[in-house]
Every structure is written in C-alpha cells, then in structure tokens.
Amino acid sequence: MLTREDIEKIIEANQEVFPSKENFESFKDEIKQSFSDLQTSVDSYAKKADDYFQEMVALSHKVDRHEKWFHQIADKLGIKLEY
C-alpha cells in the first residue's frame, strides 16, 4: 500500500515531467518572442543583402561605362585595347 509520502513523491515527480498549463503558456510566449527575434534578424539580413546587390549592380554599370570610355579614347588615339 502506498503511504502519503509515496503519493507526494509521485505527485512531485509528475509535476517535473508534465508541464502545467501556466508553464506551457509561458513557454508559448517565449517561443513567440524567440520567433519574433529570429524573424527580425532574417529581415535585417535580407535588407542588407538586397542593398549590397543593388550596390553591386550600380558598380557594374559604372565599370561598364568606364570601360566604354576607355575604348572610345583608345579608338581616337589609334590604340588597340586587349583584354
């Protein structure tokens, strides 16, 4: 037969293994906050990546424009540019 002490030990053990509704609600809130933080981080990184991509496109157009000018100058001077 189980004694009162045995029953209390079983109850304590179950409380540690099985979360209560309050514990689950706080866990749910923590998960929501963690997900929100993660989403903010991903959005921030995506913005930085997009800005970098746009900068590289602009830089590429600038280099193409300068290359065209070099070829025009070389043609006027009678120099053949090889690359």
Secondary structure, DSSP 8 states (H G I E B T S, - for coil): ---HHHHHHHHHHHHHHS--HHHHHHHHHHHHHHHHHHHHHHHHHHHHHHHHHHHHHHHHHHHHHHHHHHHHHHHHHT-----
